[in-house]
């Protein structure tokens, strides 16, 4: 991932959340030409989208309890500290949609809703040695 995407405030990742992962993979491989690398996450497989060999996004199934929601693309904004940013968001009237979680090898993230009802995810990437 390009270092500019790891700077505070940058949009850094896009993710398709869908009820038909295999159909989405086939579609985007054929239409956009992305290479897709499956990543075993234990309880699930995450599909990393690559352009020119570089990760640019992902495709995943819908989390439990969201099966009735429409398929959608989501975006991530890089922040220096997810916990501090989430605290500011809540103080400003925002709400947590999906709770904080740590993804080993990736970083700390959560999904929030702003005061207009728009949903976005925030992430602090793990430092790489």
C-alpha positions, 0 to 999 in steps of 0.5 A: 500500500502506498504510504500516502494512504497511511497518512491521517485523513486519507481515504485508504481502502475500499471494500465490497460487502456482499451476499455473493462473494464468488459472483462479485470476484468473477465480475470484478476480475472480468470487468476491472481486471483485478487480481484477487488473493484469498487471505485466510482469516480463521473464521472467514476468507477475505479477498484482497483486490490487487492492481498492478500487484498492489493491494487496493481493496477487498471483497467480503461476505456480510457480517451476521445480522446484516444479511437483509442490508443491500450489498455495498461498497464501504470506504476506510479513512486512515487516522492516527488513533482510532480510539481517539477519533471514535471518541471525538466522533461520539462527542460530536454526535456520531455513533458506532455501527461496528465496534472496534476490532484489531486485525493482526497484520493490518491494524485497528478499525471500526465503522461509525455513522456521522450526524447525517447518517453517512457510514464510514470506517476508520483505521489505524494501520499497524506499524511495519518494521 
